[in-house]
Amino acid sequence: ALRTAAADDRIRLVAIGLSGFLGGGQVHLQESGEAIDEVRKSGKKVHTFAIAYLDDALLIAAHADEVWVDPQGGAFITGPGS
C-alpha cells in the first residue's frame, strides 16, 4: 500500500496510526521503513501518530517526516535485551 501511495499522484500525505501496532520481525520492519522512504522520495509527507510508541513502532516512525504522540503518552524503549 505504501509503494502504491508513492506512485499515486492523487495522494499528498500518508498518515500511519501506530497505536494498535504490535510489532513485527526485523525484516518486515526494515521493508516497511524502506517503503516509507520511497513515499518521502516521491515528494509526499509521511506522519505517524500513537498514544505510546514501543520499540517496533519507533523503528517505523523514525522514517516519517513528523512523529506525533498523545500528550498523555510517550515512548517506551526497552531494547532487545529486555
C-alpha positions, 0 to 999 in steps of 0.5 A: 500500500505504501509503494502504491501511495508513492506512485499515486499522484492523487495522494499528498500525505500518508498518515500511519496510526501506530497505536494498535501496532504490535510489532513485527520481525526485523525484516518486515520492519526494515521493508516497511521503513524502506517503503516509507522512504520511497513515499518521502522520495516521491515528494509526499509527507509521511506522519505517524501518530500513537498514544505510546510508541514501543520499540517496533513502532519507533523503528517505523516512525523514525522514517516519517517526516513528523512523529506525533504522540498523545500528550498523555503518552510517550515512548517506551524503549526497552531494547532487545535485551529486555 
